[in-house]
Amino acid sequence: MDLLALNEKIRAEAAKVIVGQEEAFTQVLVAFLSGGHVLLEGVPGVAKTLIAKTLARLVDTSFGRIQFTADLMPSDVVGTQVFDLNKAAFYLRKGPIFTNIVLADEINRAPAKTQSALLEAMEERQVSIDGTQHPLGDPFMVLATQNPVEYEGTYPLPEAQLDRFLFKVVVGYPSEEQEKEILRRYHTGFDAHHLDKSGIQPVISAADLPAIRAAIRAVTVEEGIMGYITQLANATRRSPDLILGGSPRAAIATLLTAKSYAALHGRSYVTPDDVKAVLLPIYRHRLILRPEAEIEGLNADAVMRRIIAGVPVPR
């Protein structure tokens, strides 16, 4: 399968509704094709929900949204057994988690018990209800959002749950020209709540996914690239700016997403630039900075850029 042509077609369709968030959308697409979940971080109104809805429409899959609040219960997410008086038997009333792409909106507003209801679903692709395991569909992806500036009434995600996300994608403000284009589109009738009127068409079906995954698995990774990924992971654990570096799961994520990124850009092999393209969204939510680094004004991205600059690139 020609994934370069597929990528170009997806980007062309996405451009009908998304302006100024091409990098964020590409990262979400790479995560989807790599079989992972994404944490979208950005202030309200920068198209986080639009990115999720657009992806679901482009891959022709079912889409569900869960608004996380302080009183949300685990059963509101996964479902519950309900007694049918007419049949004198229990039946499963499935929760909104039973869909292909789930938007977990403002995930940090729900208490830890409800957040943990997502853990089994994200890691095992199944949920347990009254001791019975129920498999989820294929594909299955969680796109969780959180607001980086409003912390009142929120419950920060623990490191164990953050590590379940393949990528943390930062969705920033558009440029001035891009914002003008957004205004022009709304002026001429665009409505983000009615994507069916935007002319966007599905590009991938569920039947296409096995061939896409096979093409990604076939991407070559040389020993030098394997060593580069390993050296980067080890450098995070030795960094004087960090209390906690990346785990082997971060190195595995780098390998898998670099293969997806290379395939989408028409390469049958991974280059160091493919690795660099996925490092920030993989590591930014897995690193814990020392207080001295934070006082210096560093964040996870800045520390990761230092590490990238200090690790020799294989030739």
VENNORZI-V6247 format. One line per field, one symbol per residue. ss: DSSP state (@ for helix, = for strand, . for the rest). phi: phi as a letter, one per 40 degrees, with the letter a starting at -180 (. if undefined). Layout:
# VENNORZI-V6247
ss=???
phi=???
This chain:
# VENNORZI-V6247
ss=..@@@@@@@@@@@@.......@@@@@@@@@@@@....====......@@@@@@@@@@@....=====......@@@@@======....======......=====.@@@..@@@@@@@@@@@@@.====..====.....======............@@@@....====.....@@@@@@@@@@@@.......@@@........@@@@@@@@@@@@..=..@@@@@@@@@@@@@@@@...===...@@@@@@@@@@@@@@@@@....=..@@@@@@@@@@@@....==.@@@@@....@@@@@@@@@@@.....
phi=.cccccccccccccccbbbgbcccccccccccccgbbbbcbaccgbgcccccccdccccfbcbbbbccbcbcbdcccchacbcccccfacbcccccccacbbcccfdccccdccdccccccccbfabbbfgbcbcccbcbabbbbaccbbbcgbbdccdccdccccbbbcbccccccccccccccccchcbccbccccgcbcbbbdcccdccccccccccbcdccdcccccccccccccccbcbbccdccccccccccccccccbgbcacbdcccccbccccccbbcbccdcccccgcbccccccccdccbcccb
